[in-house]
Amino acid sequence: MSTAALAGSGESPYQRHPPPGTTTAQVLARAALDALDNAGLDARQIDGLAVSSFTLAPDHAIDLAWSLGLHLRWLMQDTNGGAGGVNMLQHAARAVEAGDARAVLIVAGDHFTREGFTDLVDNYNLVTQQHLAPLPFGGPNTLFAMLTERHAAAHGLERADYGAVAVAQRAWAGGNPGAVYRDPLSLEEYLAAPMVADPLCLYDCVPVVTGADAVLVCDAELASDGVSIRALRLNFNYDDQEGDGLRTGLADCADALWADAGFGPYDTDVTMVYDDYPAMVLIQLADLGYGVDAAALVRERVAPRRLAVNTSGGQLSAGQAGAAGGLHGLVEAVRQLRGQAGDRQVPGARRALVAGYGMVCYRYGACAGAAVLER
Amino acid sequence: MSELQIFRCTACGVHLFPERLRCPRCGAWEFEAVAAGPGRVEERTTLRRGGVRLGSVRLASGPVVIARLGEDAEDVVRLEEHPDGAIEARGGQ
């Protein structure tokens, strides 16, 4: 077992309408402070920093380190979006295991202006600039709308099934004071909601917010009530964008992941997957071994919340703070396993799966990874 | 406006879009630009804000291309590229 442990988690409150003068660095700092407080550590103990942010530019990780007065011997910046949290967790854990750092702060988040978000979406990479933005394509909603249509046809699902994912996550969000959408959502409301890109409606799309998430990965000696990493696997460019996106790189990692963990998907108490869209929740669960029958998975496990998925409400209800999305599930898992999930606490939660997915090179995400945690 | 060009590996013959530096199939480094050829619209969507209709077009040669659907685009389409880079699916052969 790794000598590294997750010692704490924190968040800068997600805001749909941040006050004037808000900056990216401020929200990153706030999440960092919250995590330090949660872990019972002092900023002077931090000797490693990992950052992921779309809007920190033109600043880099070192600028944030300077601004926070951190004196480090290990530093990285991640550009893997929704898979960034698991990726940074891997790097940080190996740093601690190797003795390159004793206490690593991992932080991710963003503050977008409306223009900034549109700018990000249309300039996500060269392929987007050259081949998607001119259509126009309006961002990933259209790509994942078509992916959802294909998924529905392949699995015999209806809009109500994807709605059931959104409804279930909203029910979890009712117990999360940090979620931007907490009121219960009914299937009727989902089916009557304005369409964004057929067949996706308002509730299939994440609310973009300003905010940040943070975790501390430390030598186990520094962690009281620390969470251990039983297994961690990543996959980048699993299919050269030559598939249809209905299968992610997680499918290639799952066997090794659970073999390393020493137990299986249904031995976990909480499951966090990257919920940019309801279809991707079902796809990641299938890839990870929770069930290939998508209809049964949603109707018998996810919808009735028999399987505790995205207990913060996920990004669909809590909000997506840009790059924080890649760390959001990890923060929630750490909270659940340390008994700090308040009204949404899954009693006796000891084991968690956290999956990340992201970075659409052309038609769907090319980065994916998952960690199995235990306390 | 001209037919969309895609990329054929000169070593193994696989067709790719968008272009790559190195062939994912055989590892070679040389490609030639070729006409995209006909394709079939597999999925479609309408971006409600603005109204643009998009489709996921699977070319007979292999690659899947995201295109704006022209008025006359039905199931079988040809792909054209506008000067601004926009790829449009048109009806007919």
Interface residues (C-beta under 8 A of the other chain):
Chain A: V127 Q130 H131 L132 P134 L135 P136 F137 G138 N141 T142 L143 A145 M146 L147 E149 R150 P194 M195 V196 A197 D198 P199 L200 D240 E242 D244 Y362 R363
Chain B: P18 R20 P24 E42 E43 R44 T45 T46 L47 R48 R49 G50 V52 L54 G55 S56 P63 V64 I66 A67 R68 H82 D84 G85 A86 I87
